[in-house]
Structure formats: structure tokens, C-alpha cells
Amino acid sequence: MQRIDGRAPGDPRPITFQRGFNKAPGSVLASFGETRVLCTACVTDGVPSFLKGKGRGWLTAEYSMLPSSTTDRKSRDRTGRVDGRSIEIQRLIGRSLRGVLDMKRITERTIWIDCDVLQADGGTRTTAISGAWVALHDALTWMDSKRILRSWPLSGQLGAISVGMIDGEPVCDLDYSEDSRADVDMNLVMTGKGEFIEVQGSAEGAPFGREPLNRMLELGEAAIRHIFDVQKKALEG
């Protein structure tokens, strides 16, 4: 399959993680091609009521798109009126990050992950998850420097990518033009151990079988391992 930008079917877009974007303990501008998401991690004392007195912390996430992030202006989410898509994505981000975080080691504190889409061109949720992991790593490093961690709580890396089927062929990291015509749309979230936290897939056209599913999983896993390499280089910088 020939892609508009010349990429091979299994190639992700250019990926960067710009750390220290603002003054939060962890802040990263994550870019997957033309999609850009500001991911921040802040730390507050205390935990939700259902965790009080249990000696463990909590992580929660919020996701939003700026009005200018899309071609046509998107209305802001108003208090108490967050749209269903944003709720779904922020739950996915929080669930994914909690999958590699030992809450018992961060004491009774809450880590707030905010993912704000500055520019959207497909794959905003996967960009947010991959960038939020880097922001979380920096926030935990800050917590460690303040001696408020019992021990290092991250069990490993976390990355996410979109995959799909276009004209019967599996492709990786779809931009908006590709996503809008994909027959299958899928998002994968994987840990550094090669274990999946989330496999979200749906047929936009005809149902798909096991063989194309396996091909999409293979492309996605290879792309996420590339994301891990980019994350490591960003943390070394």
C-alpha cells in the first residue's frame, strides 16, 4: 500500500518527546507527526476517600482538546459537561499508567496526569499515553529527589499506537486522513515486558478475521518498541 506521506505500512510517524515544557514536576510535549499533546504530571497530598488510611497513592488522568486543535473550532468542555469521548480517553490514559505503577510505593499522594491536545491529526490518545509515561517518569524522579517515595514505583515502560486496515492492508500510526477511511480502527497499549494493557479494535466496515488481527498486532508491537527507544533517548537527554 502506498501512503500519502511515503511511509511503509509499519512505519510510525516521526516521534519526539520534548521534556521540561513547563514548570510541572513532569511536563512533555509529545509529537507523533502533526499530532501534538502537552502531557503534564503534578503531585498533590492526599488520596480519594476510598483510599484514605490504606497507605497507598493514586493516579488519575484528564484529557481535553483545545478549540484550535482541529480544523473546525472545537467547543471547550464545560464543567460537568465533559463529552463522552474525552471521558473514555482519560479513563484509558489513567488505566494504562496505573498498569505500570505500584501505588503502595508513592505513599498517600495523588498524581494528576493532564493531557491537552494542542494539534490533532489522528492518534491523540496514543500520543497522550506515550507522552504521559515520560511525564510520569519525570514526576516520580522529582518525588524521589524529595524523598517521598518508599521505593521506585514504575515496573517498566508504557507505549501506545494506532493500527488499522486500509484497502485490505494493515497500517500503523494512522493520521486523520487514513483514520477517516480505515476499514478497521484499533488502539494498542503495551508495557515494556510485551504485555498488553489495552486492545481496542472495531470494524468500521466489514468484520475482520484472526489473520488480519494478528498482522495488526505484529505491526503495532514493533512500532511500540520503537516508541520505547525514543522514550529512552528522551530521558537520557
Backbone hydrogen bonds, N-H to C=O, Kabsch-Sander energy under -0.5 kcal/mol:
donor,donor_aa,acceptor,acceptor_aa,energy
3,R,1,M,-0.6
3,R,7,R,-0.7
6,G,3,R,-1.7
11,D,8,A,-2.0
16,T,31,S,-2.0
18,Q,29,L,-2.4
19,R,17,F,-0.9
20,G,27,S,-1.6
21,F,27,S,-0.9
26,G,41,A,-1.4
28,V,39,C,-3.0
29,L,18,Q,-2.4
30,A,28,V,-0.8
30,A,37,V,-2.9
31,S,16,T,-2.6
32,F,35,T,-2.3
33,G,14,P,-2.9
33,G,31,S,-0.5
35,T,32,F,-2.1
36,R,34,E,-0.5
36,R,119,Q,-2.6
37,V,30,A,-2.7
38,L,116,D,-2.8
39,C,28,V,-3.3
39,C,37,V,-0.7
40,T,38,L,-0.5
40,T,114,D,-2.5
41,A,26,G,-3.2
42,C,112,W,-2.4
44,T,110,T,-2.5
46,G,108,E,-2.1
51,L,48,P,-2.3
52,K,48,P,-0.6
52,K,49,S,-0.9
54,K,51,L,-1.9
57,G,103,M,-2.4
58,W,109,R,-2.0
60,T,111,I,-2.3
62,E,113,I,-2.7
64,S,115,C,-2.2
66,L,117,V,-2.3
69,S,66,L,-2.1
70,T,67,P,-0.6
74,K,67,P,-2.1
78,R,81,R,-0.5
81,R,78,R,-2.8
87,I,83,D,-1.9
88,E,84,G,-2.3
89,I,85,R,-2.4
90,Q,86,S,-2.7
91,R,87,I,-2.0
92,L,88,E,-1.8
93,I,89,I,-2.5
94,G,90,Q,-2.3
95,R,91,R,-2.7
96,S,92,L,-2.4
97,L,93,I,-2.3
98,R,94,G,-2.4
99,G,95,R,-0.9
99,G,96,S,-0.5
100,V,97,L,-1.6
101,L,98,R,-1.0
102,D,153,P,-2.2
103,M,101,L,-0.9
105,R,102,D,-1.5
106,I,103,M,-1.2
109,R,107,T,-2.4
110,T,44,T,-2.6
111,I,58,W,-2.6
112,W,42,C,-3.1
112,W,110,T,-0.6
113,I,60,T,-2.7
113,I,111,I,-0.6
114,D,40,T,-2.3
114,D,112,W,-0.6
115,C,62,E,-2.8
116,D,38,L,-2.6
116,D,114,D,-0.6
117,V,64,S,-3.0
117,V,115,C,-0.6
118,L,36,R,-2.2
118,L,116,D,-0.6
119,Q,36,R,-1.8
120,A,69,S,-2.8
121,D,119,Q,-0.5
127,T,123,G,-2.2
128,A,124,T,-2.3
129,I,125,R,-2.3
130,S,126,T,-2.2
131,G,127,T,-2.4
132,A,128,A,-2.8
133,W,129,I,-1.6
134,V,130,S,-0.9
135,A,131,G,-2.1
136,L,132,A,-2.9
137,H,133,W,-2.4
138,D,134,V,-2.1
139,A,135,A,-2.3
140,L,136,L,-2.6
141,T,137,H,-2.0
142,W,138,D,-2.1
143,M,139,A,-2.4
144,D,140,L,-2.6
145,S,141,T,-1.9
146,K,142,W,-1.1
147,R,144,D,-1.3
148,I,143,M,-2.0
150,R,105,R,-2.5
151,S,105,R,-0.7
155,S,100,V,-2.4
156,G,100,V,-0.5
159,G,190,M,-2.3
161,I,188,L,-2.0
163,V,186,M,-2.8
164,G,171,V,-2.2
165,M,184,V,-1.4
166,I,169,E,-2.8
169,E,166,I,-1.8
171,V,164,G,-2.7
172,C,9,P,-2.3
173,D,162,S,-3.8
176,Y,121,D,-0.7
179,D,175,D,-2.9
180,S,176,Y,-2.2
181,R,178,E,-1.3
182,A,179,D,-0.9
183,D,165,M,-3.3
184,V,165,M,-1.1
185,D,202,S,-2.5
186,M,163,V,-2.5
187,N,200,Q,-2.7
188,L,161,I,-2.9
189,V,198,E,-2.4
190,M,159,G,-2.7
191,T,195,E,-2.9
192,G,157,Q,-1.7
194,G,191,T,-2.0
197,I,189,V,-2.6
198,E,189,V,-1.4
200,Q,187,N,-2.8
201,G,199,V,-0.6
202,S,185,D,-2.1
204,E,183,D,-2.5
204,E,202,S,-0.6
205,G,183,D,-1.8
213,L,209,G,-1.5
214,N,210,R,-2.7
215,R,211,E,-2.0
216,M,212,P,-2.3
217,L,213,L,-2.3
218,E,214,N,-2.2
219,L,215,R,-2.2
220,G,216,M,-2.7
221,E,217,L,-2.6
222,A,218,E,-2.0
223,A,219,L,-2.1
224,I,220,G,-2.4
225,R,221,E,-2.0
226,H,222,A,-1.3
227,I,223,A,-1.9
228,F,224,I,-2.3
229,D,225,R,-1.5
230,V,226,H,-2.0
231,Q,227,I,-2.8
232,K,228,F,-2.4
233,K,229,D,-2.1
234,A,230,V,-2.2
235,L,231,Q,-2.3
236,E,232,K,-1.4
237,G,233,K,-0.9
237,G,234,A,-0.6
